[in-house]
Amino acid sequence: MTRRLALSTLILLAVACDDPSESGVIIVPDSAQDQSTGLDSTPVDRGILTDQATQDQGQNLDALVDAETDMFIAKACNDEIDNDSDDLIDYPLDPGCSSLEDDNELDPDLSACSDGQDNDDDGRTDFPDDPGCSSSGDVNESNLCSDAFEFKDLTGHARYAGTTDGANSTLNVCRNNAAPELIFQFTIRDQVERVRVDTAGSSFDTLLGIWRECDDPTTEIVCNDDVAFDTRTSEVVLETPTPGDYYILVDGHGSESGPFELNIRGELGLNQPCSSDDQGLNWIVCGLGLACRDGRCQTAQCSDGLDNDGNGRFDYPNDPGCDSEDDNQEQLAGNIPQCADGADNDFDGRVDYPNDPDCTSAADDDESSPPACRDERDNDGDGLIDLDDPGCNGDPDRFSEFNLPACRNNIDDDDDGLTDYPNDPGCAERNDPDETDPDPLPQCADGVDNDEDGFTDFPDDAESCLSAADDTENDPCLNLEPREVTGLSRTRGNTAEKPNNFEGSCRQPSGREDVLLWRVDDGFALQGLILDTRDSDFDTHIYVRSSCRADSEIACDDNGGGGFTSRIELGPQPVGTELYIFIDGSPDSSGIWRIRLTGKLAEGQDCGSRRDYVCGDGLTCEDTPNGQRCARARCGDEIDNDNDGFIDYPNDPGCDTPNDMDEADPAVRPACSNGIDDDGDGLTDFGQDDRCDSAADPFEGPDCADGIDNDEDGATDYDRDRDGNSGPNRDAECVCANDPLEADQPDCSDHCDNDGDGLIDLADPGCQDDPDRNSEFNAPQCRDFIDNNQDGRTDYPNDPSCNFQDAPLERDVGDNPDCLDEVDNDGDGRIDHPNDPGCTSAADEDERATCDSDLTVFARDGSMMGDTSTGMAENQGTCGFDGGSPETIYRLPVPYPARVVIDTFGSSFNTVLYARSSCEAEIICPDPEMEPPIDAGVAPDAQVERDIDLGIDGGGLDDAMADAGTPTDFGLDALPDSPDADVDVDDAGRSPNNDMGLDMSVDMALDMSVDMAVDMALDVSVDMAVDMALDMRVDMAVDMALDMTVDAGVEPVGFNEPDLAPIPCLPGPTQLACNDNSNGIQSQIDFAWNGGDIFVFVDGFGRLFGRYRVQASATYPRGGQCGPILFDYASCEAGTQCQLDIGRGISTCQ
């Protein structure tokens, strides 16, 4: 059978273009042609569909086919031929095709999706009309989704682009939310090791879930909110999924929605059969770290633990030739990327990956943070991003977006004597970029009393004119026709076409508004009325008046509902009251608003009507002789109905709410009434533990950490992912995880350290013993110039309780510290602070210098916890900003060469983390001793008085120093007129300018004996060496020294010849790595280490301090030593284990 060449093309399908919520782009294999036209759809630009046959690009197609026939023969189910003459062509239309790779189109017995029968009685028959059919070979027409829910079938597709804007908000993925969601069916037919689905590339904070039934949340298999701390997109993984139908739900956090990307990837395991997919169309591919070679999934070069290109760097993200861990080519093509070139390209003091936090990998070609005008952020908060912001002046490389619009820059830009909004008639709103006055002038600036009310123009006619640019002076209340919403629970509208006639007291200026009216009718007196705009599409604010006039305002709120939504709770409203409800926005925002209205009826009022009223707190709707009326509920009737000694909500453990009709206690008492201190805070149950909202509360901890949206504002907790940091969509009323309520409270009773001084609520002197005070702030007592504890000593460094300048309290201490006890504790002849140089302050507990004291050694599991407030403020790293914060120092033994990673993830404050090879910031050298003259075999007068040291630093080729961006010193003293005393080396210990590769140098060393190399070094006169050093770059001189000594086999600690002087100590920095904020406000360092003790410093940014958690791990390389000294935090790299190497007599990673 002759088969045609199957050209690889892409088809973009625009789905349901008439409905914005249904818009999307599906990227599919080329066989899915438009069956109605027979034309290929060739993508011209994203989201644009064109009917255009594939064009010949000028190549001879026949010749191409003839040249590589075998490579391009298409399978029977992908060759666009009706091979079995059943008038159906290829997968998924032909029931004989199970996939595009199927090479047999012959039909089996007709399946349910190709038998011409409506097998599931849904009014739709066979593929593609029945959504339950993923192909014509599908044996089942039914799907696990009711008719009430629409879904798209993405079976076999790797990517989909669409938007959730305008979709229904019915289902909740992961957590309760008010966001719209979309549903997709995906049928798994082939066995894969795992399926990975993500929303990478989406524009909003997504929620992602996979369910077995699209309308039943109890069938949820897996869900995810944020894939990482600082990433708002989502990812879910199914391990070894069973073939069948699955439903993918794309939802939003809170009420977020917008354009999204959905990526679906079925992953094959090692050595499983695979097919190459250069265009990324196949949804089934080799798993992470694998690549398809020779028809099998094999370990990719960039994940195989080998230095495939011989550059001394291994795999992604360390090798500059590796763009990802799936990259199968480690060889670098083109120039060395900035993040691997050994230069500080962005001049931030940090060099290359991983030391420069702006480098995502060694393959990253931009070491700097992107300029403000192309970083995809609104840096100046004006709602405009990058080149859309006039502050960028059209320049994507501009580092500032900031600009003030003409109508709020305090300048009379049009020289009319009037400045900015609302005074200049050329300013429609405060962000108006042009102050030029219109012609003719608007009525509120034309000098005429247009409405003849005795007031002319803005600001005199304030009832009619909101600004000088207002085009009408007529009183808007005279023409107001509000929409009545009495008794409704929800309604919506759109302010886009409404006028801008009113503004509330809580936000000025404002934009266009809608006006609603609620009448309190007879029989429907209110206990209260709650208004909430949480589902609106723009930033709303609402205000309520008893009439149209501004002076009758009852309440106004902007963003009180969390995020950009507003919420007002009104008290009792008697019959006959009229409430005007204004839904407004900022001057530059308008659109669709949604409002929830909760009319809470008072006791005795009619609850049997068809309106959406509810009975108020403590009331329930009961049948009475006069009809249904709101009456006292069992949990609000002041009676102990279950005789347990507790009455009503919140005291009875059987009462979940005041409206609960049953006081009967549950079989298992809730945490807040079980007689146990569940949260270990020393307080037990409701009534004693203020974290219990009621006796029925199932969680004794704070509301801001219970995983519940207690105030039903659509936002949950302070730290919902439990990573120690506030979440991006936390409840705005939660100040910290210990905040007992998801409601606004005074700073001095919210259980949180609001001013960051380590003191909470009434323990903080800033509260002045007043729990209702809304500020904890006070100057730290250790720098307030007051002897607060009246011990005769004031502030840091004189008071023994002040161990650093920002210590919050001057407290009485028991025994005086060593540095205030009038004893020479270290026997150096000097006593106490300030006389003993080992004392940093009177609070110092050791007269020895900190680095001479007994430092705490890391625990064997590599994890330490503590509080830096107990430390001293003596050290600082080269990153972040140190304003005098205290630090804690640890000694971390890593006895053999390894890759070391240390982080402070989970700490409670903004940390700065750094590591040194010595506790001191610089190598401290002993006083120099006279060295014997060098016998170089030359006349005495040929010797030069200046010292020339061609020795090598005892630290060897220090990869750690190079990785940390610190030059490695090879011991070459500065020569006269030489600008460089030290020379940078790369990770392999070579000079960046060394033109001879390390292998060549080794070969040269092996070709000549050690004696010959030494003789050459000694035979060259010192004068000649100096001249050469002066004539050549210092780098070259070091390379020569390395080629003639180290590579010749000389020991790295010296030439090892009896007539050469010992290597001198050379002062220099000891810092190995430093990081501030690699992950939110937490820090991480990653560096290579040659072996020995590492000194780890946990510090704070600026003057910050607090509780920390620090974790360390060390990874020994393949072939590297790993024993006999063992630690739990040190292990061999993946794929190896620590075993005894008989030949070497040591344990190595094998």
Beta strands, then each sheet from edge to edge (+ up, - down):
strand 1: 11-14
strand 2: 24-28
strand 3: 152-153
strand 4: 159-163
strand 5: 182-188
strand 6: 194-198
strand 7: 206-211
strand 8: 220-224
strand 9: 235-239
strand 10: 244-252
strand 11: 259-268
strand 12: 284-286
strand 13: 290-293
strand 14: 296-299
strand 15: 483-484
strand 16: 490-494
strand 17: 514-519
strand 18: 526-532
strand 19: 540-545
strand 20: 553-558
strand 21: 567-570
strand 22: 578-585
strand 23: 592-601
strand 24: 614-615
strand 25: 619-624
strand 26: 627-632
strand 27: 856-857
strand 28: 863-867
strand 29: 888-894
strand 30: 898-903
strand 31: 911-916
strand 32: 1071-1076
strand 33: 1084-1089
strand 34: 1092-1100
strand 35: 1107-1116
strand 36: 1130-1132
strand 37: 1138-1141
strand 38: 1146-1149
sheet 1: 1+ 2- 4+ 11- 6+ 9-
sheet 2: 1+ 2- 4+ 11- 12-
sheet 3: 3+ 5+ 10- 7+ 8-
sheet 4: 13+ 14-
sheet 5: 15+ 17+ 22- 19+ 20-
sheet 6: 16+ 23- 18+ 21-
sheet 7: 16+ 23- 24-
sheet 8: 25+ 26-
sheet 9: 27+ 29+ 34- 31+ 32-
sheet 10: 28+ 35- 30+ 33-
sheet 11: 28+ 35- 36-
sheet 12: 37+ 38-
end
